[in-house]
Amino acid sequence: MAASQKCLGKGSPAPGPVPKDHIRLYSMRFCPFAQRTRLVLNAKRIKHDIVNINLKNKPDWFLEKNPLGLVPTLETPSGQVIYESPITCEYLDEVYPEKKLLPSDPFERAQQKMLLEHFSKVTPYFYKIPVGKTKGEDVSAFEAELKEKLAQFNETLVNKKTKFFGGDSITMIDYMMLTNFSNTVGLTCTPQLKKWTEHMLEDPAVQATMFSTDTYKVFYKSYMEGTPDYDYGL
């Protein structure tokens, strides 16, 4: 499925046309937001290829497709371009209706989007804390705030009495929330979140898009040092 494993940077030739029966994902192997889209592509078994982008030295042709220069970005065989992780995931769920991941009920869909909005307020902590520690800063206040917010998500699962945030089977919200949890060591310490993470790690789509904890550690160390090794492990 991968058209390009090593990332492409400035000066690299543009990839060829998207095959007629595929969709293309412009990604970065360790990006948690791009992983959301990879999860949906795998869960729905959508034929796709992947072009990895050097986010520190982006190709000009990629910036022409997405002026923001962000991943994930999707491209269709007709040249249509879609970006931003929630938008790409919802697009895939609508265009490929087999194995729907978003609830059919409008209120349940709205609930998932509201939960994701709450989660978006948490994600900066997953970066502020390790960056602050690397710089030798006092991050105890951030850690306390994160712990409080994780306790709220834990309570959500307790109240729902289900294995996953969307019910007893994995739905879109679970894939959208997983990536930052799974890539951050030691933060899913609340009981229900720990169980949820364990259930998620049993999912074939998750297993197909994850790296080992050690691999993540090495990449994020290079990222924190300002020299991200996007091709680590290849």
Protein Blocks (a to p, Z undefined) as FASTA:
>chain_A
ZZblbdcdehiacdddddfkbccddddfklmklmmmmmmmmmnopacddddddfklccfk
lmmmmmnopacddddfkopacehjklmmmmmmmmmmghpfbdfblklmmmmmmmmmmmmm
mmmmmmmmmmmmmnopafklmmmmmmmmmmmmmmmmmmnopabfnbjbdcfklmmmmmmm
mmpghklmbfklmmmmmmmmmpmklmmmcccfklmmmmmmmmmnopacfkgoZZ
